[in-house]
Amino acid sequence: MGPAALFERLRALLRAPGARRYRGRRGIGQSWEKLAEKRLIAAGYVIRERNYRTRGLTGEIDLIAEDSGTLCFVEVKGRSGPGFGLPAEAVTLEKQRRIARAAQEYVWRRRLASSTRCRFDVVSIVDAGAGEPRIEIHRDAFPLPESARRRE
């Protein structure tokens, strides 16, 4: 890579902070999250945060949104085809627990009232490559897992 090309690449990186595009699977996941966000907005959701990460390795929430006064913690799952089952089926009990713990931390850190209504939604995307991907919003996809509930 010559000096001019290197300079242009550095300039491009500095021009768009926070707009990093990933390659490979992570890049596909990133594009699915953008598709999900557009569909949620079209369905009346208001996006509060994207890719909320907890301290440590507790978990990550793809999208946090509000729908008719309810705080929604949204997991986005996608598949390139139907060969390995539906994307929503990939949200295992352990994944639900991680999302729930991250959601609890989010509510605690934002000092939201304990009466705040919350739910867990899953956006399922099947992109077979031909035409538009099939996007489904599963509202209230799972309850707060028992093991993720706070001990009192």
Backbone hydrogen bonds in HBPLUS format (Angstrom, degrees):
<---DONOR---> <-ACCEPTOR-->    atom                        ^
c    i                          cat <-CA-CA->   ^        H-A-AA   ^      H-
h    n   atom  resd res      DA  || num        DHA   H-A  angle D-A-AA Bond
n    s   type  num  typ     dist DA aas  dist angle  dist       angle   num
A0006-LEU N   A0002-GLY O   2.97 MM   4  6.19 159.7  2.01 155.3 161.7     1
A0007-PHE N   A0003-PRO O   2.92 MM   4  6.02 157.1  1.98 143.6 149.8     2
A0008-GLU N   A0004-ALA O   2.96 MM   4  6.22 159.1  2.01 148.0 153.3     3
A0009-ARG N   A0005-ALA O   2.98 MM   4  6.17 155.1  2.04 145.9 152.6     4
A0010-LEU N   A0006-LEU O   2.99 MM   4  6.23 162.0  2.02 151.6 156.0     5
A0011-ARG N   A0007-PHE O   2.92 MM   4  6.12 157.8  1.97 148.5 155.2     6
A0012-ALA N   A0008-GLU O   2.94 MM   4  6.14 155.0  2.00 145.8 152.1     7
A0013-LEU N   A0009-ARG O   3.04 MM   4  6.30 153.2  2.12 146.3 153.3     8
A0014-LEU N   A0010-LEU O   2.99 MM   4  6.22 154.3  2.06 149.7 156.5     9
A0015-ARG N   A0011-ARG O   2.95 MM   4  6.04 139.9  2.11 144.5 155.1    10
A0019-ALA N   A0016-ALA O   3.27 MM   3  5.47 163.6  2.29 124.3 126.1    11
A0027-GLY N   A0024-GLY O   3.13 MM   3  5.32 121.3  2.50 100.0 114.1    12
A0028-ILE N   A0024-GLY O   3.07 MM   4  6.43 149.7  2.16 149.0 158.0    13
A0029-GLY N   A0025-ARG O   2.88 MM   4  6.15 161.6  1.92 151.8 156.7    14
A0030-GLN N   A0026-ARG O   2.90 MM   4  6.09 149.1  2.00 140.3 149.0    15
A0031-SER N   A0027-GLY O   3.01 MM   4  6.28 152.4  2.09 142.6 149.1    16
A0032-TRP N   A0028-ILE O   2.92 MM   4  6.21 152.3  2.00 149.7 157.9    17
A0033-GLU N   A0029-GLY O   2.91 MM   4  6.17 149.9  2.01 145.6 153.7    18
A0034-LYS N   A0030-GLN O   3.13 MM   4  6.45 149.3  2.23 142.0 149.7    19
A0035-LEU N   A0031-SER O   3.01 MM   4  6.31 155.1  2.07 145.9 152.6    20
A0036-ALA N   A0032-TRP O   2.85 MM   4  6.08 160.8  1.89 150.0 155.4    21
A0037-GLU N   A0033-GLU O   2.88 MM   4  6.05 155.9  1.93 144.2 151.0    22
A0038-LYS N   A0034-LYS O   3.05 MM   4  6.30 161.0  2.09 148.3 152.3    23
A0039-ARG N   A0035-LEU O   3.02 MM   4  6.32 160.4  2.06 150.4 155.8    24
A0040-LEU N   A0036-ALA O   2.84 MM   4  6.07 158.9  1.88 154.8 160.8    25
A0041-ILE N   A0037-GLU O   2.97 MM   4  6.17 162.7  2.00 153.1 157.3    26
A0042-ALA N   A0038-LYS O   2.98 MM   4  6.19 157.5  2.04 146.3 152.8    27
A0043-ALA N   A0039-ARG O   2.96 MM   4  6.18 133.1  2.19 137.8 150.7    28
A0043-ALA N   A0040-LEU O   3.04 MM   3  4.94 126.7  2.34  91.9 106.5    29
A0045-TYR N   A0040-LEU O   2.93 MM   5  5.31 161.2  1.97 150.2 143.9    30
A0044-GLY N   A0041-ILE O   3.03 MM   3  5.15 160.7  2.07 105.8 111.3    31
A0046-VAL N   A0066-GLU O   2.86 MM  20  5.08 152.7  1.93 142.5 151.6    32
A0066-GLU N   A0046-VAL O   2.78 MM  20  5.08 145.6  1.90 136.8 148.5    33
A0048-ARG N   A0064-ILE O   2.70 MM  16  5.47 160.4  1.74 148.7 154.1    34
A0049-GLU N   A0064-ILE O   3.09 MM  15  5.07 160.0  2.13 137.4 141.1    35
A0064-ILE N   A0049-GLU O   2.92 MM  15  5.07 166.0  1.94 145.0 144.1    36
A0051-ASN N   A0062-ASP O   2.67 MM  11  4.43 165.3  1.69 136.4 134.0    37
A0052-TYR N   A0061-ILE O   2.90 MM   9  5.13 132.5  2.12 158.5 156.6    38
A0061-ILE N   A0052-TYR O   2.84 MM   9  5.13 157.2  1.89 147.2 155.0    39
A0054-THR N   A0059-GLY O   3.17 MM   5  5.85 166.3  2.19 167.2 164.6    40
A0063-LEU N   A0074-VAL O   3.15 MM  11  5.02 161.0  2.19 146.2 147.2    41
A0074-VAL N   A0063-LEU O   2.76 MM  11  5.02 169.8  1.77 168.8 166.4    42
A0065-ALA N   A0072-CYS O   2.88 MM   7  5.08 164.2  1.90 149.0 154.0    43
A0072-CYS N   A0065-ALA O   2.68 MM   7  5.08 177.6  1.68 154.6 154.9    44
A0067-ASP N   A0070-THR O   2.88 MM   3  5.17 161.2  1.91 147.0 152.6    45
A0070-THR N   A0067-ASP O   3.05 MM   3  5.17 159.2  2.09 109.5 116.1    46
A0071-LEU N   A0117-ARG O   2.83 MM  46  6.10 162.1  1.86 161.3 155.2    47
A0119-ARG N   A0071-LEU O   2.96 MM  48  6.45 139.8  2.12 159.4 164.9    48
A0073-PHE N   A0119-ARG O   3.00 MM  46  6.39 164.6  2.02 160.4 164.4    49
A0121-ASP N   A0073-PHE O   3.01 MM  48  6.10 154.6  2.07 136.4 144.6    50
A0075-GLU N   A0121-ASP O   3.00 MM  46  6.43 158.9  2.04 149.6 152.8    51
A0123-VAL N   A0075-GLU O   2.87 MM  48  6.27 160.5  1.91 155.7 161.8    52
A0077-LYS N   A0123-VAL O   2.92 MM  46  6.22 171.7  1.93 172.5 173.3    53
A0125-ILE N   A0077-LYS O   2.90 MM  48  6.25 150.9  1.98 152.3 160.0    54
A0079-ARG N   A0125-ILE O   2.86 MM  46  6.35 142.6  2.00 155.4 167.6    55
A0127-ASP N   A0079-ARG O   2.89 MM  48  6.21 171.5  1.90 168.8 168.2    56
A0085-GLY N   A0082-PRO O   3.31 MM   3  5.43 163.2  2.34 118.7 116.2    57
A0089-GLU N   A0086-LEU O   3.10 MM   3  5.50 139.7  2.27 108.7 119.4    58
A0090-ALA N   A0087-PRO O   2.94 MM   3  5.45 157.4  1.99 115.1 122.4    59
A0091-VAL N   A0088-ALA O   3.27 MM   3  5.79 167.7  2.29 113.9 116.3    60
A0092-THR N   A0090-ALA O   3.05 MM   2  5.58 121.4  2.41 107.0  90.7    61
A0096-GLN N   A0092-THR O   2.86 MM   4  6.16 154.4  1.93 151.2 159.1    62
A0097-ARG N   A0093-LEU O   2.92 MM   4  6.20 152.6  2.00 146.1 153.2    63
A0098-ARG N   A0094-GLU O   3.04 MM   4  6.34 157.1  2.09 147.3 152.9    64
A0099-ILE N   A0095-LYS O   2.96 MM   4  6.19 162.7  1.99 151.6 156.2    65
A0100-ALA N   A0096-GLN O   2.86 MM   4  6.01 159.6  1.90 148.8 155.0    66
A0101-ARG N   A0097-ARG O   2.90 MM   4  6.13 159.3  1.94 150.8 155.8    67
A0102-ALA N   A0098-ARG O   2.99 MM   4  6.17 159.1  2.03 146.9 152.9    68
A0103-ALA N   A0099-ILE O   2.81 MM   4  6.03 150.9  1.89 147.4 156.3    69
A0104-GLN N   A0100-ALA O   2.90 MM   4  6.16 155.0  1.96 148.2 154.5    70
A0105-GLU N   A0101-ARG O   3.03 MM   4  6.27 156.4  2.08 144.7 150.9    71
A0106-TYR N   A0102-ALA O   2.89 MM   4  6.14 152.8  1.96 145.1 153.1    72
A0107-VAL N   A0103-ALA O   2.97 MM   4  6.23 165.9  1.99 154.9 157.0    73
A0108-TRP N   A0104-GLN O   2.96 MM   4  6.14 160.2  2.00 147.5 153.4    74
A0109-ARG N   A0105-GLU O   2.78 MM   4  5.92 169.6  1.79 156.5 159.2    75
A0110-ARG N   A0106-TYR O   2.96 MM   4  6.04 153.4  2.03 149.9 156.8    76
A0112-LEU N   A0107-VAL O   3.10 MM   5  5.37 167.1  2.11 156.6 158.9    77
A0111-ARG N   A0108-TRP O   3.11 MM   3  5.03 152.7  2.19 100.1 108.3    78
A0116-THR N   A0113-ALA O   3.00 MM   3  5.47 164.4  2.02 117.9 120.1    79
A0141-ALA N   A0120-PHE O   2.69 MM  21  5.87 129.1  1.95 151.7 168.0    80
A0122-VAL N   A0138-HIS O   3.07 MM  16  5.11 156.2  2.13 135.4 142.5    81
A0138-HIS N   A0122-VAL O   2.76 MM  16  5.11 168.3  1.77 162.0 164.9    82
A0124-SER N   A0136-GLU O   2.83 MM  12  5.14 159.6  1.87 155.3 159.6    83
A0136-GLU N   A0124-SER O   2.87 MM  12  5.14 157.2  1.92 147.6 155.2    84
A0126-VAL N   A0134-ARG O   2.90 MM   8  5.14 158.5  1.94 145.3 152.4    85
A0134-ARG N   A0126-VAL O   2.87 MM   8  5.14 157.7  1.92 152.0 148.1    86
A0148-ALA N   A0145-PRO O   2.99 MM   3  5.40 150.5  2.08 111.7 121.0    87
A0149-ARG N   A0146-GLU O   3.25 MM   3  5.54 158.2  2.30 108.1 114.4    88
